[in-house]
Amino acid sequence: MKGRTDIVLGVQWGDEGKGRVVDVLAAQAGVIVRYQGGANAGHTVVVDNEKYVFHLLPSGILYPGKTCVIGNGVVMDPETLFEELDGLAARGKKLARLVVSHGTHIVMPYHKLIDRLAEGERCEGTKIGTTGRGIGPCYADKYERIGIRAEDLVNPEILRDKLSRTLKIKNDILTKIYGAEPLDFAEIYAKAIKWGERLAPMLGESFLEIDRAACAGENILFEGAQATLLDVDYGTYPFVTSSSPCAGGACTGAGIGPSRIDRVIGVTKAYCTRVGEGPFPTEELGATGELLRSKGGEFGATTGRPRRCGWCDLVAVDYAVKVNGLDGIALTKLDVLDGFDEIKICTAYEIDGKIRGHFPSSCAELAKAKPVYETLPGWKSDISRCRRFEELPKEARDYVRFVEERVKTPILLIGVGVGREDTIERGI
């Protein structure tokens, strides 16, 4: 029997609740694969009223007996990975089997330092809003072909040779460009060898794990970090991440051909948030934005930074539908809109006096976009206990249908709370 292969990815600027959607779907999957990004991601899962925040571990890690894979497209900070594993062990959790692909690139100490120094040198208005976790510099080394991969950590001589050559370049950058102190080779090498000793039992090949599961008829689940509007090619460049969260990124980041993908599910909040710099047409800077932030608990899982908040932007959602070929949508945090008399939803932009219904590829144009809103009545009641679509107030059902009709994509799951059980399934 053929299993199903799903990709779950973000539709907005990240923080949509991908972790909880993956957690729900992982119950039926045999293999869960993280295919891009690094420890700059923060996926939150709530199980039995306990909160878990994963930065590198796939969100299915809490299912014993399953296999979780960190693919080639990820840049991995071993220290963060070990902290997450040790934290779960301290809580007495039985975990899925973890496989780290040999080709996964490693975030080194110089990546983090250069990341922070480079951001500090940028003028106001040109700052990216990086988390300072070394993600961008690590991806830069990957494409410069001087990166350190997971396989190198268990090959001491290869590691010594690659690290000595790369560290010379990095120390030149640190001392001559930023006026910082050089980093010590022996210290970094010793640390990397210890990483390799612990990683060795976890190393494997992502494409083999995926192929084995597919041949065995198991469901396979691909988990993206960040989101479509932060994609390095299709996001609001340059205010983007350094990898490809879009559906195509799953194929290259995990090692699977596009013909083997059965379904792509996009996750979007019932409103919209953004962390970091860059244009955000529906951002609410006043009381409404503050209310959404407080009710939604909108503070970054990785940095703790308050998220910028605003109304749902269907122009952006429609763009994500087209770029990713979405088959369905998971709509999260619908309960945060409880209590509003009216709810606005953006259906077009006004740019230079002209109404546009599609998302501009130019970041400069997006920065000039003014949202064109339609206003829907609120439901002013608590929906957190609803478990079937029919139990929602009419106004909430109308809101869901409005989104479906405008972006021509079915909503398969609705989140009405923070827990694994706080969901309404409509064909997921």
N, C-alpha and C positions, 0 to 999 in steps of 0.2 A: 504494500500500500504506500502511495506517495504521500510524504509529509508536506506541510505548507511552509513556505519561506517568506517571512515578513521583515520589512524594514520599518522601524519606528524612528521618526526624526522630528525636529522642531520646525514650526511654521513661521515663527516670529523672530525675535532676537534672543532666543534662549529662555530658560527658566519657566518653560510652559508646563512642566510636570511630566516630562518624558519618563523619569525614573519610576513613578507610580504606575504609568501605563505599561512599561516593560515588566514591572513586577506582576501586574495582573496577567499579562500574556505569557509570562515565563512559566506559569503553572502548567501549561500545555506544551511547552517547548522542551526539547532535549538538549539543545545547545544555544547559548546566548553569547553574542559576539559584540564587543565594543570595537568600532572600526576606525575611529579618528579622534583627534583632540588629545588633551593631556590632563594634568591635574588642575587646569583652569576651569574644568567642568565641575558642577556640583549637582548630583542627582539625589533627591531626597525621597526616601521610602518610609512609610509609617506602617508598622505591622504590630497588631495587638497593643496599640497605644505607645509603642516604642518607636523612636525616631532614629533613622540611620541616614547618614549623608556619605555618599560614595563619590570620590573624585576620579578614581581610576578603575576600581572594580566594577564590572558589569552589574547592573541592578538585579540580575537574577541570582546573585551569589548566595542569597539566603535560602535557596532551594537545594537541600542535600540530594545527592544522586544525579544532579544535572552537571553539565560541563559549561564553564564560562571561559571565554577566550578573549585575550587582548591581542588584537591583530596588528599587522605590519603598519597600518596607517596611523597608529597611536604613537605619541611620544611619551615615554614613561619615566616618571621620577621614582626610582626604586625606594627611596626613603618614604615617600608618600604611600606607595603600595604596601610596604611593610607595616607602616603605622595603621593603615586600615585593617589589614589582616590581624595584627596584634590586638587592635581594639575590639574586633568581633570575637576573637578568642577569649579575651578578658570578660566578655559578656556571656561566654558559654555557648556561642552559636556554632552549630554544625553547618558547614559550608559546602557549596558546590565544588567540584574539582576545577582547579584553575590552570589554564594553559596560557603561557606567554609565548607569542610567536618569536622565533629566532631573529626575524627581521625587524622587530620593534626597536625604534631608535630611543636612546637613553638621554634624558635630560641631565646634563652635567653641571657641576657648581658654577662653571664659567658662563653657562647659558643664563642662569638666574641673575648673576651679577651684571652681565652686559644688558640684559632686559631692563633691569631697574635703572642703570646708568643712562641708557639710551632714552628711556621715557623722561627721565629728569632733564635731559638736554633739549627736549622738544619745546618749542614755544607754545604759549597759550593759544588754543585754537587748532593746534596741530597734534596735540596729545591723542594717543589711540585709546587710552583707558585700559592698558594692559594690566593683568593681575600680577605681573612681575614673577611669574612661575617659570620663566625660561622657555616658554612654548615656541614663540616666534623664532628666537635664535637657534633652537634645536632643529626646527623645520628648515631653517636657512642652511644649516650644516648638512642636513639630509640631501638637499638639492645641490649643494656645493660639493657633495660626495666626500665629505671629510667627517661624517658623523660616526658616533660610536653606537653599535647595535647590541642587542641583548646577547647575541652569539659571541661577541667580542669579550664579554665579561667572564666567560668560562674558558677563554683562550689567552692565558697570561702573556705569551710572547707577542701575539697579534695586538693585544690591548696595549702593551708597552710601546710598540712601534707606532700605532695609530695615535695614542694619547700624546706621546712626546712631540710628534709632528704638529698635531692640532693645538696643543697647549702653547707651543711657541707662537703660533699665529694669534691665539687669544690673548696671550700676555703682551704682545705688541699692541693689540687694540686697547687693552686695559691701561697700559702705561703711556702710550704715545698719543692716544686720542682722548681718553678720559682722565688721565693723570692719576690713575688708581695704582695700588700696589699689585705686583704680579702674584699669581697663584703658584703654590708649591706642587711640583710634579709628584713627589713621593707621597704626599698626603692624599692627593686625589687618586693616585694609582692604588694605594692601599685600601682606600674606601671602596673603589670600584671592584677590587678583587673580593672583598667581603660581600658586596652585592651579588657577585657571580656565584659565590658559594651557596647563598641562600636561594638564588633564582634557579640554579641548575636543575632541581627536580621538577620545576614547573615548565621548563622550556619544551616547545613542540612546534608544530606547523599549523597555522590557522586553516590553510586551505585543505589539509588532510582531515582535520577534525570536522570541517564543514562537509567535505565529500563523504566521509564515513557516515555522518548523520543522515545525509540526503539518501544515500544508498540503503540505509536501514529504515527509511520511511519515517524518520523523526521530524518534528517541527523544528525549524531553525529561526532564531530571532536576532536581528541586527539592531544594535542600539547606537544612535548618533548622539554626539555631544554638541553643545551650542545649537545653532539653528540656521535655517535657510538664509535669513537676512544677514548672517555673519559669515556666510560662505566666502572664501577668498576670491572666487570667480563671479558669483552671482549675488553677493551681499552688497552692503552699502560701503563699498571700498572707498577710502582705506580704513574705515572704522569697522574692521572685520577680524575674524580669527585667521589662523595661518594654515587651515586645512579645509577640506570639503565635506561639510555636514550633509550636503544634499545626497539624494538617493544614489547618484553615480559614485559617490565616495565610498559607499559600502562595498562596491565591486572591487575597486582597487585597494581599499584599506583592509579588506578581509580575505580576498582571494576567491571570488565567486563570479561567474559569468552572469550578465544581465538576464539571459534567457532562463535562469534558474530562480529568479525572483517572482513570487506569486502575487504579493500585495505590498503596497507602500502606504503606511498610515502616518498622517501628519498630526502633530499635537499642537493645539492652540488654546490659550486661555480665553475665557469669555470676555476679557478685556485685554489690555496690552501693556507690556513692561519692557524696559531696556536698561542694561547696566553699561556704564562707560559712555564714551563720547559718540557723536554722530547724530544725523537728523532723525527726528521722531515726530511725524506729522500730527498724531493725535495726543501728544503729551499734554497732560493737565498740570499746570504749575500751581494751581490754587487749592482750595478746600477739597475739590473732587479728587484730585491726585493724592492728597494726603489721606483721604478716606479710603481710597482703593489700597493704598500702601499699608495702612494700619489693619484693615479688615483682611487683606490677603497675606499679611506677614511678609511683605515684599522687601526682604533684605537678602543679599547674596549669600548662597550656601558656601561659597569658596572664600569670599572676601569680607562678608558682613556689610558691604556697602548698601545703602538704601537704593532701591531700584526706582527708576523714573517710571511713572504710571500714567496711563491714559485709556481712552475708550478703544474698543476693538476696531481694527483697521481691515476691512474686507478687501480693499485694494491689494494690500500686502498678502493676505491669505490667498486670494485668487492667483497672485503671482507664484506663490509656493505650490499651489495645486498644479500649475502649468509646468514649472521648472522640474518638479519631482514626479509628475505623473501620479498624483495622489489617488488612491482608490477609496480612501475613507479618512475621516477626521475623528480625533478624540478631543472633545471640548472639556477643558478642565476649569475648576474653580467657578463654576456657575453660581455657587452659593454665595460668593463674594458680592454678587449683585443684589442679594436679598436687601430689601429696605429702600431701594431707590424709587422715587416717584416716577422718574423717567430715565430711560437708558438710551444713550446715543450710540450710533454705530456708523462708522465712516464707509461710504459707498463710492466715493469719487474724490479726486483732488482738484483744486483750482491752482493752476500754475501759470503765472503771467497773464491772468485774466481769462484763461481758457480752462474749461472743464475737461478733465481727463479721467477715464475709467481704468487705465492700466498703470502699473507700477513703472516709474522711469528707471532706465538703466544708469542714468547719470546721477551721482550723489549730489552734485551741485543743483540739479533740478529738484531732487527730492527735498533739499534744504529749503526751497522756496514754496513747497507744496502746502496749501491750506486745506484742511479736511472739509469735505462736504458731508454733512450728517443727515441721517434720517433718525427720527426719534420714536422709540417704542415705549409703551407703558410698562412700568415696573410691576412686580408682583407683591412686594411688601409683605412677605411671609417667609418662614424658615423652611428651606427645602432639603436640609441636611439628612433627614430621615427617609427621603423618597428613594425607592429602589426600583421603581418601574416608571417608564416615561409617562404613563397615564396618571401617575400620582402627582406629577408636577402641576403647579397652577397653570391655568390657560395661558397667561402672559409669558411664563417661562417656556412653555411648549412653543408658543408663537415665535419667541426669540430664536430658539433652536432651528425651527423650520425656516425662518428668515435667512439665517446663515446658510443653511443647506441650499436653499433656492438660489441665493446670490452667487455662490461659488460652485454650484452644480456638482456638489460632492456630498455623499451621505455622512451623517454624524453617527459613528458606530458606538461611541462610549461617551458618557457624560460624567464628569467628576463633580460631586456635591459635598465634598469634605476632603480631609487629608489622608484618611486611612485606606488600606487595601480594599476594605469592604464598602467604602463610601462611593460607589459607582453605580451608574445605570447603564446596562449593556443593551445595545440595539443591533446586534449582529457582529460583534467583535470576534 
